[in-house]
Amino acid sequence: MLKLLIISIHFPPDNIIAARRSEAYATHFSKFGIFPTIVTDIVEKAFDEKGNWVAYKNHAKNVKPIVENPKKYRFIRLPRFITKLQKIQLFLEKIPFLSPFFTFAMNLLGQFDMHLLGHYENYYSYLNNLLKKEKFECILAIDSPHYHIRLAHELSAKFNIPYICDFRDLYDNQLLGSNYRPEKSKKIINALKHYYLKKWLRDATFISAASQPIATFYGKLANVPGYEITNGFEPLMKSAKEKNNTPEFVLSYTGRLYQNQDWSIFAKGVNDFIINEKPSNCKVIFAGVRKDAVEIIKLLRKYIPENILETFNWLEKNEVQDIQKRTSVFILASWSGTVGVYSGKLFEYLGARKPILFAPGDNGGVVDQLLIETNAGISANTPEEVCNFITMKYNEWKKTGQVTYNGIEKEIMKYTRKEQVKRMAGLIHDALKG
């Protein structure tokens, strides 16, 4: 069985969508002739006196890595040590005048993950010793953070091991937008990231990414092949195929809201629906709302009455699944200026087998294409289209307590995490044979 070393800070119990990607590789690679070792963090949360989560804990120097060896994979959890560089950073943060200069100096040296400044050194030290003792056929580095890619490049060169780089996003997700004109400071940082990533990727065996446009971008940057490996869903997730009648007609969005999402078309369409139908048994739920979404929530409240609109802050996974079970229609909105990006939530919605309303669409982009391919929902680009779709589904629900769903199961099942990992495993085996 091929021995693969995976570098990924994000891994359960870290409860963010990035952790689901490395978890999928860990769970399914062994079914396809690959035994993975995942090097990740010891995840311990620190709370304030009110019980609010404020940060991840750092560890004392005597804390040892945690190594566990399940049958399907092995994981190694590294303690989060404070390095000398981080101590300098913490000191300079108290001097507002100097802190930006320190950050820029770090960027010039290829350090872009300022909130994880000690991780590169800690991971390099451990992995260097590991590779002296143990042989791996390949390294898989999952971006972000960017230091994963740097580590793979440097360790590959030192130990003569092929490496693959796997991306969820671009270093700036608006790069593929034809009208994108970043401000000067952003342009400089992008140029630095472009330079370093090109350097770190140049000897990669291949590049994979969560969408083909992103894979193509990085592939061209390094002159290596780029392949799409999407995020996915687990077919046995608790929220899948929930067919019980529901006491309310629920539209829900269960993910983070982003500033460049346009929710006005959806909000206006819902407003028209409410005026026309006057529903007394309808809810519009947004779960996972953060402080940076204040303006979006203000927009939604302008059009959707408070007895219908419900918002929740960050929720545990089981709480999100409870909302998904109650949901009649899932909602998404595209990102202005962003091309080639799937929402990770899109795949959860596919797994739940309920209609998806994508408003506005992404102008024939990857999400629009996926919805056509799977017939799992529609893209709506005007309030009228939103209103018509919601009205149709609401009337179905009034008759039966459910809404119709016409997703094509064969096409949907292509997006299970297992199928995507199978594709990745095939690419790895083929590349290493050559």
C-alpha positions as CSV (number, residue, x, y, z in Angstrom):
1,M,0.0,0.0,0.0
2,L,1.4,3.4,-1.0
3,K,2.4,5.5,2.0
4,L,1.3,9.1,1.8
5,L,2.2,12.0,4.1
6,I,-0.6,14.6,4.3
7,I,0.1,18.1,5.8
8,S,-3.1,19.8,6.9
9,I,-3.6,22.0,10.0
10,H,-7.4,21.6,9.5
11,F,-8.6,18.2,10.7
12,P,-11.4,17.1,13.1
13,P,-12.2,17.9,15.8
14,D,-11.6,21.3,14.2
15,N,-15.2,22.0,13.2
16,I,-14.8,24.0,10.0
17,I,-15.5,23.0,6.4
18,A,-11.8,22.9,5.6
19,A,-11.4,20.0,8.0
20,R,-13.9,17.9,6.1
21,R,-11.5,17.8,3.0
22,S,-8.6,16.3,4.9
23,E,-11.0,14.1,6.8
24,A,-12.3,12.7,3.5
25,Y,-8.8,11.8,2.4
26,A,-8.1,10.1,5.7
27,T,-11.3,8.2,5.7
28,H,-11.3,6.9,2.1
29,F,-7.7,6.7,0.8
30,S,-7.1,3.2,2.2
31,K,-10.0,1.9,0.1
32,F,-7.9,2.7,-3.0
33,G,-4.4,1.4,-2.1
34,I,-3.1,4.4,-0.1
35,F,-2.3,4.6,3.6
36,P,-2.3,8.2,4.7
37,T,-0.4,9.7,7.7
38,I,-2.0,13.1,8.5
39,V,0.1,15.7,10.3
40,T,-2.1,18.2,12.0
41,D,-2.5,20.3,15.2
42,I,-3.6,19.4,18.7
43,V,-6.8,21.3,18.8
44,E,-7.7,22.7,22.2
45,K,-9.9,25.8,22.5
46,A,-9.3,28.6,25.0
47,F,-12.3,30.4,26.5
48,D,-12.7,33.8,28.3
49,E,-14.3,34.3,31.7
50,K,-17.7,34.4,30.1
51,G,-17.2,31.0,28.4
52,N,-16.8,32.5,24.9
53,W,-14.3,30.8,22.6
54,V,-11.4,33.3,22.0
55,A,-8.5,31.3,20.5
56,Y,-6.8,27.9,20.2
57,K,-4.4,27.0,23.1
58,N,-0.7,27.2,22.8
59,H,1.3,24.5,24.5
60,A,4.4,24.2,26.8
61,K,7.6,22.8,25.3
62,N,7.2,19.5,27.3
63,V,4.0,18.6,25.5
64,K,4.5,15.7,23.1
65,P,2.9,15.0,19.8
66,I,-0.1,12.7,19.9
67,V,0.2,9.7,17.5
68,E,-2.7,7.4,16.9
69,N,-2.9,4.5,14.4
70,P,-6.4,3.5,13.3
71,K,-6.6,0.8,10.7
72,K,-7.5,3.1,7.9
73,Y,-5.0,5.9,8.6
74,R,-2.6,7.3,11.1
75,F,-2.7,10.9,12.5
76,I,0.0,12.8,14.3
77,R,-1.2,15.9,16.2
78,L,1.5,18.5,16.9
79,P,1.5,20.9,19.9
80,R,1.3,24.6,19.1
81,F,4.6,26.0,20.4
82,I,5.3,29.7,20.6
83,T,8.4,30.4,18.6
84,K,10.9,33.3,19.0
85,L,9.5,34.8,15.9
86,Q,6.0,34.8,17.4
87,K,7.3,36.4,20.6
88,I,8.6,39.2,18.5
89,Q,5.3,39.4,16.7
90,L,3.3,39.6,20.0
91,F,5.7,42.3,21.2
92,L,5.4,44.4,18.1
93,E,1.6,44.1,18.0
94,K,1.6,46.4,21.1
95,I,3.4,49.0,18.9
96,P,0.8,49.9,16.2
97,F,3.4,52.0,14.2
98,L,5.8,49.0,13.9
99,S,3.5,46.1,13.5
100,P,2.6,46.7,9.8
101,F,6.3,46.9,8.9
102,F,6.9,43.6,10.6
103,T,4.0,42.0,8.8
104,F,5.3,43.3,5.4
105,A,8.8,42.1,6.2
106,M,7.4,38.6,6.9
107,N,5.5,38.7,3.6
108,L,8.7,39.6,1.8
109,L,10.2,36.4,3.3
110,G,7.3,34.3,2.2
111,Q,5.5,34.2,5.5
112,F,1.8,34.9,4.7
113,D,0.1,33.1,7.6
114,M,0.6,35.7,10.3
115,H,-1.9,34.2,12.7
116,L,0.1,30.9,12.5
117,L,3.6,32.4,12.4
118,G,5.2,29.6,14.5
119,H,3.6,26.7,12.6
120,Y,6.1,26.6,9.7
121,E,9.0,26.2,12.1
122,N,7.3,23.7,14.3
123,Y,6.0,21.6,11.4
124,Y,9.4,21.7,9.6
125,S,11.3,20.5,12.7
126,Y,8.9,17.6,13.3
127,L,8.6,16.5,9.7
128,N,12.3,16.8,9.1
129,N,12.9,14.3,11.9
130,L,10.0,12.1,10.8
131,L,11.3,11.8,7.2
132,K,14.8,10.9,8.4
133,K,13.3,7.8,10.2
134,E,10.4,6.8,7.9
135,K,9.9,6.4,4.2
136,F,6.9,7.9,2.3
137,E,6.2,7.5,-1.4
138,C,4.6,10.9,-1.7
139,I,3.7,14.2,0.2
140,L,0.2,15.8,-0.2
141,A,0.1,19.4,1.1
142,I,-3.4,21.0,1.5
143,D,-3.6,24.8,1.1
144,S,-4.4,27.0,3.0
145,P,-2.4,27.9,5.1
146,H,0.3,28.6,2.5
147,Y,3.2,27.2,4.7
148,H,1.9,23.7,3.9
149,I,2.9,24.3,0.3
150,R,6.3,25.6,1.3
151,L,6.9,22.6,3.5
152,A,6.1,20.2,0.8
153,H,8.4,21.9,-1.7
154,E,11.4,22.1,0.8
155,L,10.9,18.6,2.2
156,S,10.6,17.1,-1.3
157,A,13.8,18.7,-2.4
158,K,15.7,17.5,0.8
159,F,14.4,13.9,0.8
160,N,13.7,13.4,-2.9
161,I,10.0,12.6,-2.4
162,P,7.4,13.6,-5.0
163,Y,4.8,16.1,-3.8
164,I,1.3,17.1,-4.7
165,C,-0.4,20.4,-3.8
166,D,-4.2,20.5,-3.1
167,F,-6.1,23.8,-3.0
168,R,-9.5,24.8,-1.8
169,D,-9.3,28.4,-3.0
170,L,-7.1,30.9,-4.8
171,Y,-4.8,33.1,-2.8
172,D,-7.2,35.8,-3.8
173,N,-10.6,34.5,-4.9
174,Q,-11.4,37.5,-7.1
175,L,-8.3,36.9,-9.4
176,L,-10.3,35.2,-12.1
177,G,-12.8,38.0,-12.4
178,S,-12.4,40.0,-15.6
179,N,-13.1,43.3,-14.0
180,Y,-11.0,42.8,-10.8
181,R,-8.7,45.8,-10.0
182,P,-7.2,45.3,-6.5
183,E,-6.1,48.2,-4.4
184,K,-2.3,48.9,-4.4
185,S,-1.5,47.1,-1.1
186,K,-3.5,44.0,-2.2
187,K,-1.8,44.1,-5.5
188,I,1.7,44.0,-3.8
189,I,0.7,41.1,-1.5
190,N,-0.8,39.2,-4.4
191,A,2.5,39.7,-6.4
192,L,4.5,38.3,-3.5
193,K,2.2,35.3,-3.1
194,H,2.3,34.7,-6.9
195,Y,6.1,34.7,-6.8
196,Y,6.4,32.4,-3.8
197,L,3.7,30.0,-4.9
198,K,5.2,29.7,-8.3
199,K,8.5,28.8,-6.7
200,W,7.0,26.3,-4.3
201,L,4.8,24.6,-6.9
202,R,7.4,24.4,-9.7
203,D,8.5,20.8,-8.9
204,A,5.0,19.5,-7.9
205,T,3.9,16.2,-9.5
206,F,0.5,17.7,-10.1
207,I,-1.9,20.2,-8.6
208,S,-5.5,19.5,-7.5
209,A,-8.1,22.0,-6.5
210,A,-11.8,22.3,-5.4
211,S,-12.8,23.5,-8.9
212,Q,-11.3,23.2,-12.4
213,P,-10.8,27.0,-12.9
214,I,-8.6,27.1,-9.7
215,A,-6.7,24.0,-10.7
216,T,-6.1,25.4,-14.1
217,F,-4.8,28.7,-12.6
218,Y,-2.3,27.0,-10.3
219,G,-1.4,24.5,-13.0
220,K,-0.5,27.3,-15.4
221,L,1.4,29.2,-12.7
222,A,3.7,26.2,-12.1
223,N,3.5,24.6,-15.6
224,V,2.2,21.3,-14.1
225,P,-1.1,19.4,-14.6
226,G,-4.1,20.7,-12.7
227,Y,-7.1,18.6,-11.8
228,E,-10.5,19.2,-10.2
229,I,-11.2,17.4,-6.9
230,T,-14.3,19.0,-5.5
231,N,-15.5,19.0,-1.9
232,G,-18.3,16.5,-1.4
233,F,-20.7,15.0,1.0
234,E,-21.0,11.8,2.9
235,P,-24.1,9.8,1.6
236,L,-25.0,8.6,5.0
237,M,-25.1,12.0,6.6
238,K,-28.0,12.3,9.1
239,S,-29.7,15.1,7.1
240,A,-29.8,13.2,3.8
241,K,-33.1,12.0,2.4
242,E,-35.2,13.4,5.2
243,K,-38.7,12.9,3.8
244,N,-41.0,13.5,6.8
245,N,-43.6,16.1,6.6
246,T,-42.5,19.4,8.1
247,P,-44.8,21.7,10.2
248,E,-43.3,24.8,8.5
249,F,-42.1,25.8,5.0
250,V,-38.4,26.6,5.6
251,L,-35.8,28.2,3.4
252,S,-32.4,28.0,5.0
253,Y,-28.8,29.0,4.5
254,T,-26.4,27.2,6.9
255,G,-23.0,28.7,6.3
256,R,-21.0,31.8,6.6
257,L,-22.2,35.0,4.9
258,Y,-19.6,36.9,2.9
259,Q,-19.4,40.6,2.1
260,N,-19.3,40.1,-1.6
261,Q,-22.4,37.9,-1.8
262,D,-25.4,39.7,-3.3
263,W,-28.5,38.7,-1.2
264,S,-30.7,41.5,-2.5
265,I,-32.2,39.5,-5.3
266,F,-33.2,36.7,-2.9
267,A,-34.5,39.2,-0.3
268,K,-36.7,41.1,-2.8
269,G,-38.0,37.8,-4.2
270,V,-39.0,36.6,-0.7
271,N,-40.7,40.0,-0.1
272,D,-42.8,39.6,-3.2
273,F,-43.7,36.0,-2.2
274,I,-44.8,37.2,1.3
275,I,-46.9,40.0,-0.2
276,N,-48.6,37.7,-2.6
277,E,-49.1,34.6,-0.5
278,K,-49.2,36.0,3.1
279,P,-47.8,32.8,4.6
280,S,-48.3,32.2,8.3
281,N,-46.2,29.1,8.4
282,C,-43.0,30.1,6.7
283,K,-39.4,30.6,8.1
284,V,-36.3,32.0,6.4
285,I,-33.3,30.8,8.5
286,F,-29.7,32.0,8.3
287,A,-27.4,30.0,10.6
288,G,-23.6,30.7,11.1
289,V,-23.9,34.5,11.1
290,R,-20.8,36.3,12.2
291,K,-20.2,39.9,13.2
292,D,-18.9,40.8,9.8
293,A,-22.3,40.1,8.3
294,V,-24.1,43.0,9.9
295,E,-24.9,44.8,6.6
296,I,-26.2,41.6,5.0
297,I,-28.5,41.0,7.9
298,K,-29.7,44.6,7.8
299,L,-30.5,44.1,4.1
300,L,-32.5,40.9,4.8
301,R,-34.4,42.5,7.6
302,K,-35.4,45.4,5.3
303,Y,-37.4,42.9,3.1
304,I,-38.2,40.0,5.3
305,P,-40.4,40.5,8.5
306,E,-38.9,39.5,11.8
307,N,-41.6,36.9,12.4
308,I,-40.3,35.0,9.4
309,L,-36.6,35.7,9.4
310,E,-34.5,33.8,12.0
311,T,-30.7,34.2,12.4
312,F,-28.3,32.2,14.5
313,N,-24.6,32.6,15.3
314,W,-22.1,29.8,14.9
315,L,-23.8,26.4,15.7
316,E,-22.5,22.9,16.4
317,K,-22.7,20.4,13.6
318,N,-25.7,18.6,15.1
319,E,-27.6,21.8,15.4
320,V,-27.0,22.7,11.8
321,Q,-28.2,19.2,10.8
322,D,-31.4,19.8,12.8
323,I,-32.1,22.9,10.7
324,Q,-31.3,21.0,7.5
325,K,-33.8,18.4,8.4
326,R,-36.5,21.0,8.8
327,T,-35.6,22.7,5.5
328,S,-37.8,22.7,2.4
329,V,-35.5,24.6,0.1
330,F,-31.8,25.4,0.6
331,I,-30.6,28.8,-0.5
332,L,-27.3,30.1,-1.9
333,A,-26.0,33.4,-3.3
334,S,-23.1,33.9,-5.7
335,W,-20.0,36.0,-4.9
336,S,-19.6,39.2,-6.9
337,G,-16.3,39.2,-8.8
338,T,-15.5,35.6,-7.9
339,V,-15.2,33.0,-10.6
340,G,-14.7,29.2,-10.3
341,V,-15.7,28.8,-6.7
342,Y,-18.2,26.3,-5.3
343,S,-19.6,26.8,-1.9
344,G,-18.7,24.0,0.4
345,K,-22.3,24.1,1.6
346,L,-23.5,23.3,-1.9
347,F,-22.3,19.7,-1.5
348,E,-24.0,19.3,1.9
349,Y,-27.2,20.5,0.2
350,L,-26.7,17.9,-2.5
351,G,-26.4,15.2,0.2
352,A,-29.6,16.3,1.8
353,R,-31.6,15.8,-1.5
354,K,-33.7,18.9,-1.3
355,P,-34.1,21.7,-3.9
356,I,-31.4,24.4,-4.0
357,L,-32.2,28.0,-4.9
358,F,-29.1,29.8,-6.1
359,A,-29.8,33.5,-6.4
360,P,-28.2,35.1,-8.1
361,G,-26.4,32.5,-10.3
362,D,-22.8,32.7,-11.3
363,N,-23.2,33.5,-15.0
364,G,-22.9,30.0,-16.3
365,G,-20.1,29.2,-13.8
366,V,-19.3,26.1,-11.9
367,V,-22.4,26.2,-9.6
368,D,-24.8,27.0,-12.4
369,Q,-23.3,24.0,-14.4
370,L,-23.5,21.7,-11.4
371,L,-27.2,22.5,-10.8
372,I,-28.0,21.8,-14.4
373,E,-25.9,18.6,-14.4
374,T,-27.6,17.2,-11.3
375,N,-31.0,18.9,-11.7
376,A,-30.8,19.5,-7.9
377,G,-32.1,23.1,-8.1
378,I,-32.2,26.3,-10.1
379,S,-30.3,29.5,-10.6
380,A,-32.5,32.6,-10.3
381,N,-31.2,36.0,-11.4
382,T,-34.2,38.2,-10.7
383,P,-36.6,38.7,-7.8
384,E,-39.4,37.5,-10.0
385,E,-37.7,34.2,-10.6
386,V,-37.0,33.8,-6.9
387,C,-40.6,34.6,-6.1
388,N,-42.0,32.2,-8.7
389,F,-39.8,29.3,-7.5
390,I,-40.6,29.8,-3.8
391,T,-44.3,30.1,-4.6
392,M,-44.3,26.9,-6.5
393,K,-42.5,25.0,-3.7
394,Y,-44.7,26.6,-1.1
395,N,-47.8,25.4,-2.8
396,E,-46.4,21.9,-3.1
397,W,-45.7,22.0,0.6
398,K,-49.2,23.2,1.5
399,K,-50.7,20.2,-0.3
400,T,-48.4,17.4,1.0
401,G,-46.2,18.8,3.8
402,Q,-43.2,18.2,1.4
403,V,-41.7,19.7,-1.7
404,T,-40.8,17.7,-4.9
405,Y,-37.2,17.0,-5.6
406,N,-36.0,16.0,-9.0
407,G,-32.3,15.6,-8.5
408,I,-30.6,13.0,-10.7
409,E,-29.2,10.5,-8.2
410,K,-26.5,9.1,-10.6
411,E,-25.0,12.5,-11.1
412,I,-25.3,13.6,-7.5
413,M,-23.5,10.5,-6.3
414,K,-20.4,11.6,-8.3
415,Y,-20.0,14.2,-5.6
416,T,-19.7,12.0,-2.6
417,R,-16.4,12.5,-0.8
418,K,-15.6,8.8,-1.5
419,E,-15.9,9.3,-5.3
420,Q,-13.8,12.4,-5.2
421,V,-11.1,10.7,-3.1
422,K,-11.2,7.7,-5.5
423,R,-10.5,10.1,-8.3
424,M,-7.6,11.7,-6.4
425,A,-6.2,8.2,-5.6
426,G,-6.3,7.3,-9.2
427,L,-4.4,10.5,-10.1
428,I,-1.7,9.7,-7.5
429,H,-1.2,6.1,-8.6
430,D,-1.0,7.1,-12.3
431,A,1.4,10.0,-11.6
432,L,3.8,7.9,-9.4
433,K,3.9,5.0,-12.0
434,G,5.4,7.5,-14.5
